């Protein structure tokens, strides 16, 4: 019986969220050895780091990318400047950003200032700091994922992003995963951590296909 495969990876900085080479840049293929039919669910920008899910489960991919099925994405964000309470309040309430040439009002989210997260190694290559300009760390939790949304949000309130790490999707995290490392999860483990309910009609269809070994084809 064919079974879907699920991998949780910590994408390093300056790596494309794809397996095909482009312009000589590093890709997932340079770090992760997975079967040929496995692809990332969604993406992280080339200059962002952190959690990616790799799978050949097309139903999971469609589910997580469908904006109707909201799920939490937690980011650790280093910004330039000593961010203010007013700026954080603006992020929480939502700001207007440009998405593909159209103005978009971001949904309410969770935002708070934090100390530098424990276990975060210096980025390779390191961030080029500007002398006499402080930096801050934020914890942002969104339920949407527009193109370069976090960077556009922090820039909108006057504090450009220096470093962006996706730490969590629902209950899946990169805890204990260094950049370039990977772990394998089972179908049940992954769906439980994503808090996708078994009574969801969408999941029932997926489960029948998965148990029957059709691999969604």
C-alpha positions as CSV (number, residue, x, y, z in Angstrom):
1,X,0.0,0.0,0.0
2,X,1.3,3.4,-1.0
3,X,1.6,5.9,1.9
4,X,2.0,9.6,1.9
5,X,5.3,10.9,3.2
6,X,5.7,13.9,5.6
7,X,8.9,15.8,6.4
8,X,9.3,18.8,8.6
9,X,12.5,20.8,7.7
10,X,14.3,23.9,9.0
11,X,15.0,25.9,5.8
12,X,18.3,27.8,6.0
13,X,18.7,31.5,5.0
14,X,19.3,32.1,1.3
15,X,17.7,28.9,0.1
16,X,14.9,28.7,-2.5
17,X,11.8,26.8,-1.4
18,X,12.0,24.5,-4.4
19,X,14.1,21.6,-5.6
20,X,14.9,22.9,-9.1
21,X,18.0,25.0,-9.6
22,X,17.5,28.7,-10.4
23,X,20.2,31.4,-11.1
24,X,22.8,29.3,-9.2
25,X,21.0,29.7,-5.9
26,X,20.9,27.0,-3.2
27,X,17.7,25.0,-3.2
28,X,16.1,22.5,-0.9
29,X,17.8,19.8,-2.9
30,X,21.1,21.0,-1.5
31,X,20.0,20.2,2.1
32,X,17.2,17.6,2.1
33,X,17.2,14.1,0.6
34,X,13.5,13.3,0.0
35,X,11.7,11.2,-2.7
36,X,11.2,12.9,-6.1
37,X,7.4,13.4,-5.7
38,X,7.8,15.3,-2.4
39,X,7.3,19.1,-2.6
40,X,7.0,22.0,-0.1
41,X,3.6,23.0,1.2
42,X,3.6,26.7,0.5
43,X,6.9,28.5,0.6
44,X,9.3,30.6,2.6
45,X,11.1,33.5,0.8
46,X,14.7,33.0,-0.2
47,X,15.8,35.4,2.5
48,X,13.6,33.9,5.3
49,X,14.3,30.9,7.5
50,X,12.5,28.3,9.4
51,X,9.7,25.7,9.2
52,X,8.6,24.1,5.9
53,X,6.5,21.0,5.5
54,X,7.4,18.7,2.6
55,X,5.0,16.1,1.4
56,X,3.5,14.2,-1.6
57,X,0.0,14.6,0.0
58,X,-1.7,16.9,-2.5
59,X,-4.8,17.1,-0.3
60,X,-2.9,18.5,2.6
61,X,-1.2,21.0,0.3
62,X,-4.6,22.2,-1.0
63,X,-6.0,22.3,2.5
64,X,-3.3,24.4,4.1
65,X,-3.1,26.8,1.2
66,X,-6.9,27.4,1.1
67,X,-7.5,30.7,3.0
68,X,-10.8,29.3,4.2
69,X,-8.9,26.8,6.4
70,X,-7.2,29.3,8.8
71,X,-4.2,28.0,10.7
72,X,-1.7,29.7,12.9
73,X,1.7,30.6,11.7
74,X,4.2,31.9,14.3
75,X,7.1,34.1,13.2
76,X,10.1,35.4,15.1
77,X,11.1,38.7,13.6
78,X,14.1,40.8,14.2
79,X,13.5,44.4,13.2
80,X,15.6,47.5,12.8
81,X,15.0,50.0,15.6
82,X,13.6,50.0,19.1
83,X,10.0,49.1,18.2
84,X,7.3,51.0,20.0
85,X,4.0,49.9,21.7
86,X,2.2,52.0,19.2
87,X,3.7,50.2,16.3
88,X,2.9,46.8,17.9
89,X,-0.7,47.9,18.4
90,X,-0.9,48.8,14.7
91,X,0.3,45.4,13.7
92,X,-2.3,43.7,16.0
93,X,-5.2,45.8,14.5
94,X,-4.0,45.3,11.0
95,X,-2.2,47.6,8.5
96,X,-2.7,48.3,4.8
97,X,0.0,46.8,2.5
98,X,0.5,46.4,-1.2
99,X,-0.1,42.9,-2.5
100,X,0.5,42.4,-6.3
101,X,-0.3,46.1,-7.0
102,X,-3.5,46.1,-4.9
103,X,-3.9,47.6,-1.4
104,X,-4.8,44.9,1.2
105,X,-5.8,45.3,4.9
106,X,-4.2,42.6,7.0
107,X,-6.3,40.7,9.4
108,X,-6.0,41.1,13.2
109,X,-3.1,39.1,14.6
110,X,-1.1,38.5,17.7
111,X,2.1,40.6,18.2
112,X,4.4,41.2,21.1
113,X,7.9,42.3,21.7
114,X,10.2,39.5,23.0
115,X,13.8,39.0,23.9
116,X,16.0,37.2,21.3
117,X,14.7,33.7,21.3
118,X,16.8,31.1,23.0
119,X,18.8,28.7,20.8
120,X,18.8,31.1,17.8
121,X,22.2,30.9,16.2
122,X,23.9,33.7,14.4
123,X,22.7,33.8,10.8
124,X,25.1,32.6,8.1
125,X,26.0,35.0,6.6
126,X,25.4,37.4,9.6
127,X,23.2,40.4,9.5
128,X,25.0,43.6,8.7
129,X,24.1,45.9,11.6
130,X,24.0,49.7,11.3
131,X,26.1,51.4,14.0
132,X,24.1,53.3,16.7
133,X,20.8,51.8,15.5
134,X,19.2,49.3,18.0
135,X,17.2,46.2,17.0
136,X,14.2,44.4,18.4
137,X,12.6,41.0,18.3
138,X,8.9,40.4,17.8
139,X,6.7,37.4,18.0
140,X,3.9,37.5,15.4
141,X,1.1,35.0,15.0
142,X,-0.9,35.2,11.7
143,X,-3.7,33.2,10.2
144,X,-3.0,34.3,6.6
145,X,0.1,34.2,4.4
146,X,0.3,36.9,1.7
147,X,3.5,37.4,-0.3
148,X,6.2,38.9,1.9
149,X,3.5,39.9,4.3
150,X,5.5,40.1,7.6
151,X,8.2,42.2,6.0
152,X,5.6,44.5,4.5
153,X,3.8,44.8,7.8
154,X,6.8,45.7,9.9
155,X,8.0,48.2,7.2
156,X,4.6,49.8,7.2
157,X,4.9,50.6,10.9
158,X,8.4,52.0,10.5
159,X,10.5,49.0,11.6
160,X,12.1,47.1,8.6
161,X,12.6,43.4,9.1
162,X,16.2,42.3,9.4
163,X,15.7,38.6,10.0
164,X,12.5,36.4,9.6
165,X,12.1,32.9,11.1
166,X,9.0,30.9,10.8
167,X,8.9,29.0,14.1
168,X,5.6,27.3,14.1
169,X,2.6,26.1,12.1
170,X,-0.2,25.2,14.5
171,X,1.6,22.7,16.9
172,X,4.5,21.8,14.5
173,X,7.7,23.7,15.4
174,X,11.4,23.8,14.5
175,X,12.3,23.1,18.2
176,X,15.4,20.9,18.2
177,X,15.9,21.4,14.4
178,X,19.0,23.3,13.3
179,X,19.0,25.0,9.9
180,X,19.3,22.2,7.3
181,X,17.9,19.5,9.5
182,X,14.8,17.4,9.0
183,X,12.5,15.0,10.8
184,X,9.9,12.6,9.5
185,X,6.3,12.5,10.8
186,X,3.6,10.0,10.2
187,X,0.2,10.8,8.7
188,X,-1.5,10.7,12.1
189,X,1.2,12.7,13.8
190,X,1.2,15.5,11.3
191,X,-2.6,15.8,11.1
192,X,-2.9,15.8,14.9
193,X,-0.2,18.5,15.2
194,X,-1.9,20.6,12.5
195,X,-5.2,20.2,14.5
196,X,-7.0,19.0,11.4
197,X,-10.1,17.4,12.8
198,X,-11.0,13.9,11.7
199,X,-14.7,14.8,11.3
200,X,-13.8,17.4,8.7
201,X,-15.4,16.2,5.4
202,X,-12.3,17.2,3.6
203,X,-10.2,15.0,5.9
204,X,-12.6,12.1,5.6
205,X,-12.0,12.1,1.8
206,X,-8.3,12.3,2.3
207,X,-8.2,9.5,4.8
208,X,-10.2,7.2,2.6
209,X,-7.7,7.8,-0.3
210,X,-4.7,7.5,2.0
211,X,-6.0,4.2,3.6
212,X,-6.8,2.8,0.2
213,X,-3.3,3.4,-1.1
214,X,-4.3,5.5,-4.1
215,X,-2.0,8.3,-3.1
216,X,-4.5,10.8,-4.3
217,X,-4.4,9.7,-7.9
